[in-house]
Amino acid sequence: MRIRNFFTIFVTIILTTICLYYILSSIDIENYTLKRNNKKTLNLGLDLKGGMSMILDISERDLLRKFSDNSQNFIFLKALQNADEKKKENPNTDYLSFFINSFNQERKNKKLNINLSSPNLFGNQSNSEDIHYNSSDFEVERFLRKKIELSIISIQNILRSRIDRFGIKQPNIQRIKNSNRILIELSGSGIKNMDRIKNILEKKAELNFFETYSFQEIVPYFNTIDNFFKKKYFKKSIIDILNISLIKSSHIVGLVHVKYQKIISDFLNSTGAKNCLPYHLHDVKFMWGYKNLDNFLQLFAVKINDNDEETFLNGNMVTHAYKSFSPLNEISINIKMNEEGSKKWKRFTEKNMGKSVAIVLDNLVYAVPVVKSIISNGMSQIYGNFSIQESNDLINILNTGELPTSIRVVQTDVIGPYLGKESIRRGVISFLIALFFIFIWMFFYYSIPGLYAGVVLFFNIIFILGILISMNAVLTFPGIAGIILTLAMSMDASILIYEKIKENIKNKVFILTSINNSYSLQGALSSIIDGQITTLLCGIILFYFGIGPIRGFSTTLIIGIVISMFTSTCLGRLFLEWHLKKYKKFFLEKKY
């Protein structure tokens, strides 16, 4: 008994001290608000504070192409196409399993002797440590699943870093079950620019440097394909749509209105247009400028050489990006590269002395500077008439590194707060009034033990709030419901124990023996444990399978159940035994 009481007192003092510290340091009592700048605070969810919710889809197709070193095997590409179609029909389908089944079916239909571990698929040099020529499909699938899981974890970390740099506190970023989708919840009524946030999250940060073709080199090609373009598109001239007469810079080959962007892109990438390319332009690729200039987009022509590793510098080679201002107050982005990137940049600038180079991020041209000297220190600058916001966003993307694969936002919702500041204040007051009347009723019905039940309930509230604040948890409407449910279960446990004590006293059992019997498995404890553990298991299942509000409810439910198990069975018993020892008796009769 002494050991049990010592344990109860020790745990109660420690928990109370820690929880009160977190509560008092995070709440502005005068304004009924939470302190924003605290490291530990109770964050309000979207339904209480408002904000933005979005679901991002991770491209497993791009990951598989990456792991296969962009294999052009027709069975591989056909299996990817089949998996894409299945994914459109059912977004929750297991993409990898369907891809492998489709690959095996296509291989069987074509009667070809090719495996997933073939050198031109996943048995390539990049995967040589894990995949061998004779590796089974099961081994390849296990390897791919591991790589995909690691990529998704990496994406979550990069997205969290980008959001943190954006200045949004405590974002909720979680994977939806075991799918390739990520749920992001950003709370705060100040989050208004959805397009800006989507742009930051979707950027892959694939950085490249390309040689460029000049305006004079490309115009003859446009003249050649002009008649072909007129026949295909409403007899309009491609020369007119590209606004050739308005171009004043030698490295810009077109100035296109946004309404013609898709038409120009589709045409220049069509087989017919590519067949008209002269030999000296066989490696040309047309890219758009990143900036919208009064509904016009710049078009650039760059030289693509897939075998030239010197042009490929990805976002992971950037060690630091920062902005600076020129004497004319023009913003520039300064990029510092790692050792590998510095070597490639040195070779590239040495090769292109006096020429224009395109600095490309995620297939958009950000700047086309002229190389005036060999750069050996891994530094480069991007001038692009950036606004402060644009420069900050670009620095954010470059500093957080390259995403392993492309992602896209498939669903977005801007949620207004259901409760305003005044409503929350009134809610707190009404909650305190309700607690007061519960205390009065329990005291009226159970006398002094009822008062102790109220004190136990008060400790419950302190412990739950303190633990939630220490976790930097997000409180939502369902989370509040979970707290209320656990408080009710705590009070119900006290009532079960008191009724069992009353029953024993009526049967002429001594008071101390009645208390001990009621807190035993033969008494009320078995019913309490049964109800609490059943609810706890439900909470764990909801936490594991649920997302968003459901997980918020289950979090507070699990914490509340564990706390109420301790307070109702240990702390409540301590109060009763202490009272009996001090006053030798107490009453559990109704008062009329």
C-alpha positions as CSV (number, residue, x, y, z in Angstrom):
1,M,0.0,0.0,0.0
2,R,2.8,2.4,0.9
3,I,4.6,1.7,-2.3
4,R,1.4,2.2,-4.4
5,N,0.7,5.5,-2.7
6,F,4.3,6.7,-3.1
7,F,4.2,5.8,-6.8
8,T,0.9,7.6,-7.2
9,I,2.1,10.8,-5.4
10,F,5.4,10.8,-7.3
11,V,3.8,10.4,-10.7
12,T,1.1,13.0,-9.9
13,I,3.6,15.6,-8.7
14,I,5.9,15.1,-11.7
15,L,3.1,15.1,-14.3
16,T,1.4,18.2,-12.7
17,T,4.6,20.2,-12.6
18,I,5.5,19.4,-16.2
19,C,2.0,19.9,-17.6
20,L,1.3,23.2,-15.7
21,Y,4.6,24.5,-17.0
22,Y,3.6,23.8,-20.6
23,I,0.1,25.1,-20.1
24,L,1.1,28.4,-18.4
25,S,3.9,29.1,-20.9
26,S,1.7,28.6,-23.9
27,I,-1.6,30.4,-23.0
28,D,-2.2,34.1,-23.0
29,I,-4.8,34.1,-20.2
30,E,-5.8,37.8,-20.6
31,N,-6.8,37.4,-24.3
32,Y,-7.9,33.8,-24.2
33,T,-5.4,33.0,-26.9
34,L,-2.4,30.7,-27.5
35,K,1.1,32.3,-27.6
36,R,2.4,32.1,-31.2
37,N,6.1,32.3,-30.7
38,N,6.3,29.5,-28.1
39,K,8.3,26.4,-29.1
40,K,5.7,24.2,-27.4
41,T,2.1,25.2,-27.9
42,L,-1.3,23.7,-28.7
43,N,-2.0,24.4,-32.3
44,L,-5.5,25.0,-33.5
45,G,-6.6,22.9,-36.5
46,L,-8.2,24.0,-39.7
47,D,-11.7,23.8,-38.4
48,L,-10.9,26.1,-35.5
49,K,-8.4,28.4,-37.1
50,G,-9.0,28.1,-40.8
51,G,-6.3,27.4,-43.4
52,M,-5.5,25.2,-46.4
53,S,-5.7,21.5,-47.0
54,M,-4.2,19.7,-50.1
55,I,-3.5,16.2,-51.3
56,L,-0.3,15.6,-53.4
57,D,0.1,12.7,-55.7
58,I,3.6,11.2,-56.1
59,S,4.4,9.9,-59.5
60,E,5.4,6.2,-59.2
61,R,5.7,6.1,-62.9
62,D,8.6,8.6,-62.9
63,L,10.2,6.7,-60.0
64,L,10.1,3.4,-62.0
65,R,11.5,5.2,-65.1
66,K,14.3,6.7,-62.9
67,F,15.1,3.3,-61.3
68,S,15.3,1.7,-64.8
69,D,17.6,4.5,-66.1
70,N,14.8,5.7,-68.4
71,S,14.5,2.3,-70.2
72,Q,12.9,2.5,-73.7
73,N,12.0,-1.2,-73.7
74,F,8.5,-1.4,-75.3
75,I,7.2,-4.0,-72.9
76,F,8.3,-1.8,-69.9
77,L,6.6,1.3,-71.5
78,K,3.4,-0.7,-72.3
79,A,3.2,-2.0,-68.7
80,L,3.6,1.6,-67.4
81,Q,0.9,2.7,-69.7
82,N,-1.4,0.0,-68.5
83,A,-0.6,0.9,-64.8
84,D,-1.4,4.6,-65.6
85,E,-4.8,3.6,-67.0
86,K,-5.6,1.5,-64.0
87,K,-4.5,4.3,-61.7
88,K,-7.0,6.6,-63.5
89,E,-9.8,4.2,-62.9
90,N,-8.9,3.6,-59.3
91,P,-6.5,6.1,-57.6
92,N,-6.1,3.7,-54.6
93,T,-4.8,0.8,-56.7
94,D,-1.3,-0.7,-55.9
95,Y,0.6,0.8,-58.9
96,L,3.7,-1.3,-58.5
97,S,1.8,-4.6,-58.2
98,F,-0.3,-3.8,-61.3
99,F,2.8,-2.7,-63.2
100,I,4.6,-6.0,-62.5
101,N,1.5,-8.1,-63.3
102,S,1.0,-6.2,-66.6
103,F,4.7,-6.6,-67.4
104,N,4.6,-10.3,-67.0
105,Q,1.4,-10.6,-69.0
106,E,2.8,-8.5,-71.9
107,R,6.0,-10.6,-71.8
108,K,3.9,-13.8,-71.9
109,N,1.8,-12.5,-74.8
110,K,4.9,-11.5,-76.8
111,K,6.7,-14.8,-75.8
112,L,9.9,-12.9,-75.0
113,N,12.7,-14.0,-72.7
114,I,13.1,-10.8,-70.6
115,N,12.9,-10.2,-66.9
116,L,12.6,-7.2,-64.6
117,S,16.3,-7.9,-63.6
118,S,17.5,-7.5,-67.2
119,P,20.3,-5.0,-67.7
120,N,18.1,-2.7,-69.9
121,L,15.5,-2.6,-67.0
122,F,16.2,-2.6,-63.3
123,G,19.3,-4.7,-63.5
124,N,21.3,-1.7,-64.7
125,Q,24.6,-0.4,-63.4
126,S,22.9,2.0,-60.9
127,N,21.2,-0.9,-59.1
128,S,24.0,-3.5,-59.5
129,E,24.6,-3.8,-55.8
130,D,21.0,-5.0,-55.2
131,I,19.8,-6.4,-58.5
132,H,21.6,-9.1,-60.4
133,Y,20.8,-10.7,-63.8
134,N,19.3,-13.8,-62.2
135,S,17.3,-11.9,-59.5
136,S,13.7,-13.1,-59.2
137,D,10.7,-10.8,-59.8
138,F,10.0,-11.1,-56.1
139,E,13.5,-9.8,-55.2
140,V,13.1,-7.0,-57.8
141,E,9.7,-6.0,-56.4
142,R,11.0,-6.0,-52.8
143,F,13.9,-3.7,-54.0
144,L,11.5,-1.4,-55.8
145,R,9.1,-1.1,-52.9
146,K,12.0,-0.2,-50.6
147,K,13.3,2.4,-53.0
148,I,9.8,3.9,-53.4
149,E,9.3,4.0,-49.6
150,L,12.6,5.8,-49.2
151,S,11.7,8.2,-51.9
152,I,8.3,9.0,-50.3
153,I,10.0,9.6,-46.9
154,S,12.5,11.9,-48.6
155,I,9.7,13.8,-50.4
156,Q,7.9,14.3,-47.0
157,N,11.1,15.7,-45.5
158,I,11.7,18.0,-48.4
159,L,8.1,19.3,-48.4
160,R,8.3,19.9,-44.7
161,S,11.5,21.9,-45.1
162,R,10.0,24.0,-47.9
163,I,6.9,24.7,-45.9
164,D,9.0,25.6,-42.8
165,R,11.0,28.1,-44.9
166,F,7.8,29.5,-46.1
167,G,7.1,30.6,-42.5
168,I,4.1,28.3,-41.8
169,K,4.3,26.9,-38.3
170,Q,3.4,23.3,-37.4
171,P,2.2,22.0,-40.7
172,N,0.5,18.6,-40.7
173,I,2.2,16.4,-43.3
174,Q,1.3,12.8,-43.4
175,R,1.0,9.9,-45.9
176,I,-2.5,8.7,-46.6
177,K,-2.4,5.1,-45.4
178,N,0.1,3.1,-47.5
179,S,-0.7,5.0,-50.8
180,N,1.5,7.3,-52.9
181,R,-0.4,10.4,-51.7
182,I,0.5,12.9,-49.0
183,L,-2.0,15.0,-47.1
184,I,-0.8,18.5,-46.1
185,E,-2.8,20.8,-43.7
186,L,-1.6,24.3,-43.2
187,S,-3.5,26.1,-40.5
188,G,-3.9,29.9,-40.2
189,S,-6.3,32.4,-41.6
190,G,-3.3,34.3,-43.2
191,I,-2.8,31.5,-45.7
192,K,-4.4,33.0,-48.8
193,N,-2.1,32.6,-51.8
194,M,-2.8,29.0,-52.8
195,D,-1.1,29.2,-56.2
196,R,2.1,30.3,-54.6
197,I,2.2,27.4,-52.1
198,K,1.3,24.9,-54.8
199,N,4.1,26.2,-57.0
200,I,6.6,25.9,-54.2
201,L,5.5,22.3,-53.3
202,E,5.3,21.0,-56.9
203,K,8.8,22.3,-58.0
204,K,11.1,19.3,-58.5
205,A,14.2,21.5,-58.3
206,E,16.0,19.8,-61.3
207,L,18.7,22.3,-62.2
208,N,20.3,22.2,-65.7
209,F,22.6,24.4,-67.8
210,F,22.3,24.3,-71.6
211,E,23.9,25.9,-74.5
212,T,21.5,28.0,-76.6
213,Y,20.6,28.5,-80.2
214,S,20.4,32.1,-81.4
215,F,17.4,33.8,-83.0
216,Q,19.2,33.9,-86.4
217,E,19.9,30.1,-86.2
218,I,16.2,29.2,-85.6
219,V,14.2,31.6,-87.8
220,P,15.0,29.7,-91.1
221,Y,13.5,26.5,-89.4
222,F,10.3,28.4,-88.5
223,N,10.0,29.7,-92.1
224,T,10.3,26.1,-93.3
225,I,7.5,24.7,-91.1
226,D,5.2,27.8,-91.5
227,N,3.2,26.3,-94.3
228,F,2.8,23.0,-92.4
229,F,1.6,25.0,-89.4
230,K,-0.9,27.0,-91.5
231,K,-2.5,23.8,-92.8
232,K,-2.9,22.4,-89.3
233,Y,-4.0,25.5,-87.3
234,F,-6.6,27.8,-88.9
235,K,-4.3,29.1,-91.6
236,K,-2.4,31.2,-89.0
237,S,1.3,31.8,-89.5
238,I,3.6,30.5,-86.8
239,I,5.8,33.6,-87.5
240,D,2.9,35.9,-86.5
241,I,2.1,33.8,-83.3
242,L,5.7,33.9,-82.3
243,N,5.8,37.7,-82.8
244,I,9.1,37.5,-84.5
245,S,9.1,41.2,-85.4
246,L,8.9,42.2,-81.7
247,I,11.9,40.2,-80.6
248,K,14.9,42.3,-79.7
249,S,17.2,39.7,-77.9
250,S,19.3,37.2,-79.9
251,H,18.7,34.4,-77.4
252,I,14.9,34.6,-77.5
253,V,13.2,32.8,-80.4
254,G,9.6,33.6,-79.7
255,L,7.2,35.8,-77.7
256,V,3.9,33.9,-77.4
257,H,0.6,34.8,-75.9
258,V,-0.5,32.3,-73.2
259,K,-3.5,31.2,-75.2
260,Y,-1.2,29.8,-77.9
261,Q,1.2,28.2,-75.5
262,K,-0.2,24.7,-75.7
263,I,-0.7,24.9,-79.5
264,I,3.0,25.9,-80.0
265,S,4.3,23.3,-77.6
266,D,2.2,20.5,-79.2
267,F,3.3,21.5,-82.7
268,L,7.0,21.9,-82.0
269,N,7.0,18.5,-80.3
270,S,5.0,16.8,-83.0
271,T,6.6,14.2,-85.3
272,G,5.9,16.3,-88.4
273,A,7.7,19.3,-87.0
274,K,10.7,17.3,-85.8
275,N,11.0,15.6,-89.2
276,C,11.6,19.1,-90.7
277,L,14.6,19.8,-88.4
278,P,17.8,20.3,-90.4
279,Y,20.8,18.2,-89.2
280,H,22.5,21.0,-87.4
281,L,19.4,21.5,-85.2
282,H,18.9,17.8,-84.4
283,D,19.6,18.4,-80.7
284,V,17.3,21.4,-80.3
285,K,14.7,21.6,-77.5
286,F,12.2,24.4,-77.1
287,M,11.6,25.7,-73.6
288,W,9.5,28.4,-72.1
289,G,10.6,31.2,-69.8
290,Y,9.4,31.0,-66.3
291,K,7.9,34.5,-66.2
292,N,4.5,35.7,-67.5
293,L,5.1,39.1,-69.1
294,D,1.6,40.6,-69.5
295,N,0.2,37.3,-70.7
296,F,3.2,36.7,-73.0
297,L,5.8,33.9,-72.6
298,Q,9.3,33.9,-73.9
299,L,10.4,30.9,-76.0
300,F,14.0,29.7,-76.0
301,A,15.9,27.1,-78.1
302,V,18.5,25.0,-76.2
303,K,20.9,22.3,-77.2
304,I,20.2,19.0,-75.6
305,N,22.8,16.3,-75.4
306,D,21.6,13.3,-73.4
307,N,25.1,11.9,-73.3
308,D,26.8,15.0,-72.0
309,E,26.9,14.7,-68.2
310,E,28.5,18.2,-68.0
311,T,25.1,19.9,-68.5
312,F,23.3,18.0,-65.8
313,L,23.5,19.6,-62.4
314,N,20.6,18.7,-60.2
315,G,19.2,20.5,-57.1
316,N,21.2,18.2,-54.8
317,M,24.5,19.7,-56.0
318,V,23.4,23.1,-54.7
319,T,24.8,23.6,-51.2
320,H,23.6,27.2,-50.6
321,A,21.4,29.7,-52.4
322,Y,21.0,33.3,-51.4
323,K,20.0,36.6,-52.9
324,S,21.9,39.8,-53.3
325,F,21.3,43.3,-54.7
326,S,23.2,45.0,-57.5
327,P,24.2,48.7,-57.4
328,L,21.0,49.3,-59.4
329,N,19.0,47.4,-56.7
330,E,18.3,44.5,-59.0
331,I,17.9,41.2,-57.2
332,S,20.1,38.2,-58.1
333,I,20.1,34.6,-57.0
334,N,23.6,33.4,-56.0
335,I,24.1,29.6,-56.2
336,K,27.0,27.8,-54.5
337,M,27.6,24.2,-55.7
338,N,29.3,21.2,-54.1
339,E,32.6,19.7,-55.3
340,E,30.9,17.6,-58.1
341,G,28.8,20.6,-59.2
342,S,31.8,22.9,-59.2
343,K,33.8,20.6,-61.5
344,K,30.9,20.3,-63.9
345,W,30.3,24.1,-63.9
346,K,34.0,24.8,-64.5
347,R,34.1,22.4,-67.6
348,F,30.8,23.8,-68.9
349,T,31.9,27.5,-68.6
350,E,35.3,26.7,-70.2
351,K,33.5,25.0,-73.1
352,N,31.1,27.9,-73.6
353,M,33.3,31.0,-73.3
354,G,31.6,34.0,-74.9
355,K,28.4,32.1,-75.5
356,S,24.9,32.4,-74.0
357,V,23.8,29.6,-71.6
358,A,20.4,28.9,-70.3
359,I,19.9,28.3,-66.6
360,V,16.9,25.9,-66.4
361,L,15.0,24.9,-63.4
362,D,12.3,22.2,-63.9
363,N,12.2,22.8,-67.7
364,L,11.7,26.5,-67.3
365,V,14.3,29.0,-68.4
366,Y,15.2,31.5,-65.6
367,A,18.1,33.3,-67.1
368,V,20.3,33.3,-70.2
369,P,23.6,34.9,-69.2
370,V,26.8,35.2,-71.4
371,V,29.8,33.3,-70.1
372,K,32.6,35.9,-69.7
373,S,35.1,33.8,-67.8
374,I,35.8,30.3,-66.6
375,I,34.1,29.8,-63.2
376,S,36.1,27.4,-61.0
377,N,34.7,28.2,-57.5
378,G,31.2,26.7,-58.1
379,M,29.5,30.0,-57.9
380,S,26.8,31.3,-60.4
381,Q,24.3,34.1,-60.4
382,I,20.8,34.3,-61.9
383,Y,19.4,37.7,-62.9
384,G,15.8,37.6,-63.9
385,N,14.0,40.8,-62.7
386,F,12.8,38.9,-59.7
387,S,10.4,40.3,-57.1
388,I,11.4,39.8,-53.5
389,Q,8.7,37.1,-53.2
390,E,9.8,35.2,-56.3
391,S,13.5,35.3,-55.2
392,N,12.6,34.0,-51.7
393,D,10.5,31.2,-53.2
394,L,13.3,30.2,-55.6
395,I,15.9,30.2,-52.8
396,N,13.6,28.1,-50.7
397,I,13.3,25.5,-53.5
398,L,17.0,25.4,-54.3
399,N,18.1,25.2,-50.6
400,T,15.8,22.2,-49.8
401,G,17.1,20.1,-52.6
402,E,15.7,18.1,-55.5
403,L,12.6,15.9,-55.2
404,P,13.2,12.3,-56.1
405,T,10.3,12.4,-58.5
406,S,7.6,14.8,-59.8
407,I,4.5,15.5,-57.7
408,R,1.2,17.2,-58.4
409,V,-1.5,18.7,-56.3
410,V,-4.7,16.7,-57.0
411,Q,-7.0,18.3,-54.4
412,T,-7.0,21.7,-52.6
413,D,-9.4,23.2,-50.1
414,V,-9.3,26.5,-48.4
415,I,-11.1,26.2,-45.1
416,G,-12.5,29.1,-43.1
417,P,-12.5,28.8,-39.3
418,Y,-15.9,27.6,-38.0
419,L,-15.2,29.3,-34.7
420,G,-14.0,32.9,-34.3
421,K,-12.1,34.2,-31.4
422,E,-15.2,35.3,-29.5
423,S,-16.9,31.9,-30.1
424,I,-13.8,30.1,-28.7
425,R,-13.8,32.4,-25.7
426,R,-17.4,31.7,-25.0
427,G,-16.8,28.0,-25.5
428,V,-14.1,28.0,-22.9
429,I,-16.4,29.9,-20.4
430,S,-19.3,27.4,-21.1
431,F,-16.9,24.5,-20.6
432,L,-15.8,25.9,-17.2
433,I,-19.5,26.5,-16.2
434,A,-20.3,22.9,-17.1
435,L,-17.4,21.6,-15.0
436,F,-18.6,23.7,-12.1
437,F,-22.1,22.2,-12.2
438,I,-20.6,18.6,-12.5
439,F,-18.6,19.3,-9.4
440,I,-21.8,20.6,-7.6
441,W,-23.9,17.6,-8.7
442,M,-21.2,15.0,-7.7
443,F,-20.8,16.7,-4.3
444,F,-24.6,16.8,-3.8
445,Y,-25.0,13.1,-4.8
446,Y,-21.8,11.5,-3.3
447,S,-20.8,14.1,-0.7
448,I,-17.0,14.3,0.0
449,P,-16.1,11.4,-2.5
450,G,-18.0,13.3,-5.2
451,L,-15.7,16.3,-4.5
452,Y,-12.7,14.1,-4.9
453,A,-14.1,12.8,-8.2
454,G,-14.2,16.4,-9.4
455,V,-10.6,17.0,-8.3
456,V,-9.6,13.9,-10.3
457,L,-11.4,15.3,-13.3
458,F,-9.5,18.5,-12.9
459,F,-6.2,16.6,-12.9
460,N,-7.3,14.8,-16.0
461,I,-7.8,18.1,-17.8
462,I,-4.4,19.4,-16.7
463,F,-2.6,16.2,-17.8
464,I,-4.3,15.9,-21.2
465,L,-3.7,19.6,-22.1
466,G,-0.1,19.5,-20.9
467,I,0.7,16.3,-22.9
468,L,-0.9,17.7,-26.0
469,I,1.1,21.0,-25.7
470,S,4.3,19.1,-25.1
471,M,3.7,17.2,-28.4
472,N,2.9,20.4,-30.3
473,A,-0.4,18.6,-31.2
474,V,-3.0,20.1,-33.4
475,L,-6.4,20.5,-31.7
476,T,-9.5,20.1,-33.9
477,F,-13.3,19.7,-33.3
478,P,-13.0,15.9,-33.3
479,G,-10.0,16.2,-30.9
480,I,-12.2,18.2,-28.5
481,A,-14.8,15.5,-28.8
482,G,-12.2,12.9,-27.9
483,I,-11.2,14.9,-24.7
484,I,-14.9,15.3,-23.6
485,L,-15.4,11.6,-24.2
486,T,-12.4,10.6,-22.0
487,L,-13.5,13.0,-19.3
488,A,-16.9,11.4,-19.3
489,M,-15.4,8.0,-19.1
490,S,-13.2,9.1,-16.1
491,M,-16.3,10.4,-14.3
492,D,-18.1,7.2,-15.2
493,A,-15.2,5.1,-13.6
494,S,-15.6,7.1,-10.4
495,I,-19.3,6.5,-10.3
496,L,-18.8,2.8,-10.8
497,I,-16.4,2.6,-7.9
498,Y,-18.6,4.7,-5.6
499,E,-21.7,2.6,-6.3
500,K,-19.7,-0.5,-5.6
501,I,-18.5,0.9,-2.3
502,K,-22.1,1.9,-1.4
503,E,-23.2,-1.7,-2.2
504,N,-20.5,-3.2,0.1
505,I,-21.3,-0.8,2.9
506,K,-25.0,-1.8,2.7
507,N,-23.8,-5.4,3.1
508,K,-22.2,-4.5,6.4
509,V,-18.6,-4.5,5.0
510,F,-16.0,-2.2,6.7
511,I,-15.4,1.0,4.8
512,L,-11.6,0.4,4.2
513,T,-12.4,-3.2,3.0
514,S,-15.2,-1.8,0.8
515,I,-12.7,0.6,-0.9
516,N,-10.1,-2.2,-1.4
517,N,-12.8,-4.6,-2.8
518,S,-14.2,-1.9,-5.2
519,Y,-10.7,-1.2,-6.6
520,S,-10.1,-4.9,-7.2
521,L,-10.9,-7.0,-10.3
522,Q,-13.7,-8.6,-8.3
523,G,-15.1,-5.2,-7.7
524,A,-15.6,-2.3,-10.2
525,L,-12.1,-2.4,-11.6
526,S,-12.8,-5.2,-14.1
527,S,-15.7,-3.2,-15.6
528,I,-13.6,-0.1,-15.8
529,I,-10.6,-1.9,-17.4
530,D,-12.9,-3.7,-19.8
531,G,-14.5,-0.4,-21.0
532,Q,-11.2,1.6,-21.1
533,I,-9.2,-1.0,-23.0
534,T,-12.0,-1.6,-25.5
535,T,-12.1,2.1,-26.2
536,L,-8.3,2.3,-26.2
537,L,-8.1,-0.4,-28.9
538,C,-10.7,1.5,-31.0
539,G,-8.5,4.6,-30.6
540,I,-5.4,2.8,-31.7
541,I,-7.1,1.4,-34.8
542,L,-8.5,4.8,-35.7
543,F,-5.1,6.4,-35.3
544,Y,-3.4,3.8,-37.5
545,F,-5.9,3.8,-40.3
546,G,-7.3,7.3,-40.0
547,I,-6.1,10.6,-41.4
548,G,-6.8,14.3,-40.6
549,P,-9.7,14.8,-38.2
550,I,-10.1,11.1,-37.4
551,R,-6.4,10.9,-36.3
552,G,-7.0,14.1,-34.2
553,F,-9.9,12.4,-32.5
554,S,-8.0,9.2,-31.9
555,T,-4.9,11.1,-30.5
556,T,-6.8,12.8,-27.8
557,L,-8.9,9.7,-27.1
558,I,-5.8,7.5,-26.6
559,I,-4.1,10.1,-24.3
560,G,-7.3,10.7,-22.4
561,I,-7.9,7.0,-21.8
562,V,-4.4,6.3,-20.5
563,I,-4.6,9.4,-18.2
564,S,-8.1,8.5,-16.9
565,M,-6.9,4.9,-16.2
566,F,-4.3,6.3,-13.9
567,T,-6.3,9.1,-12.3
568,S,-9.5,7.1,-11.6
569,T,-7.9,4.0,-10.3
570,C,-4.8,5.4,-8.5
571,L,-5.3,9.1,-7.7
572,G,-9.0,8.7,-6.8
573,R,-8.1,5.8,-4.5
574,L,-5.4,7.8,-2.9
575,F,-7.8,10.6,-2.0
576,L,-10.3,8.2,-0.5
577,E,-7.8,6.4,1.6
578,W,-6.2,9.6,2.8
579,H,-9.6,11.0,3.8
580,L,-10.5,7.8,5.6
581,K,-7.2,7.8,7.5
582,K,-7.5,11.5,8.5
583,Y,-11.3,11.6,9.3
584,K,-11.9,7.9,10.0
585,K,-15.2,8.0,8.0
586,F,-17.0,9.5,5.1
587,F,-20.5,9.4,3.6
588,L,-21.7,8.2,0.3
589,E,-25.4,8.7,0.9
590,K,-27.6,11.1,-1.1
591,K,-28.4,14.5,0.4
592,Y,-31.9,15.6,0.3
